[in-house]
Amino acid sequence: MSLNQDILVGYLRSEFGRTAKLRVWLFIVQLLVAVPGALAVVVVDVTTTYFLAVSGALLLILWWGLNFFYQRGRAAAQAARRAATLIGGLGRNISANEISSLREKMTVSLETAQANAKTDYYATKLPHGSARLGEMIEESAFYSAELQKISANVMLLVIGLFALIFAIIAFSAFPFVEKGNVITILRIVLAIFVFVMSSDVIGAWALHRSATDSLNDIKTRLKVARIAGFPETDVMLIMADYNSAIEAAPESVPYAYSCREESLNARWKQYQIDNNNSGADEQ
């Protein structure tokens, strides 16, 4: 079976859904990896320390395995997304060699991809060509920017949770400051820092925000390209920048789209109306 747009959409939806869940497990394991190191600061028993060292090593191996499958699935999802956009936008077939290469990259079965295929994944009704490709990229950039923004807010919420825990520990420590427990309190605070840095919550938040800004810039460029009739060279250049932005961004948090699907779809429709009205005004 050839890889048409619908099948490729099924692959990208399946792969992205899987990698989003793997990212959550990576986040959890990263936190768990920090636990033995943090506990070892206050534990003095040799047997317990040995157990913590072994458990930390096992968790590190687990993290490595999850990260391997995450990176592989992410690469597959991005490959399927690029192919689906080009084939669906330009309406051209790819060679048998490229089809074989794409199949080898996929980590989910063809049956899973077929079950997740969605014929109306892209809303454009334009004929094949640079204009259709540009509109598909514009739609992708719109949804991606919104999902990255939601993900950034979730990461900010996690950072706030850590800050709250830090504040609770700091305030609860006041009664014990004069009782010789300052060192223990400082160790607990340092353990919280280990949790935050090991999961790279702050780094994830920064990457989500950066991706949101880049995608919003791409949306602006596509608005200008729309007014100009989507020149082919401009569209291809914008697509290259879109690919760069989306591939550098972390996966959006799981269920971000499903929880906001109705709202996002309504906003996209309004976005299209505003674009069409703006184009009519320019003419």
Buried (B, 14 or more C-beta within 10 A) or exposed (E): EEBEBBBBBBBBBBBBBBBBBBBEBBBEBBBBBBBBBBBBBEBEEEEEBEBBEEBBEEBBEBBEEBBEBBEBBBBBBBBBBBBBBBBBBBEEEBEEEEBEEBEEBBBBEBEBBBEBBEEEBBEBEBEEBBBBBBBBBBBBBBBBBBBBBBBBBBBBEBBEEBEEBBEEBEEEBEEEEEEEBEEEBEEBBEBBEBBBEBBBBBEBBEBBBBBBEBBBBBBEBBBEBBBEEBEBEBBBEBBEBBBEBBBEBBBBBBBBBEEBEEEBEEBBEEBBEEBEEEEEEEE
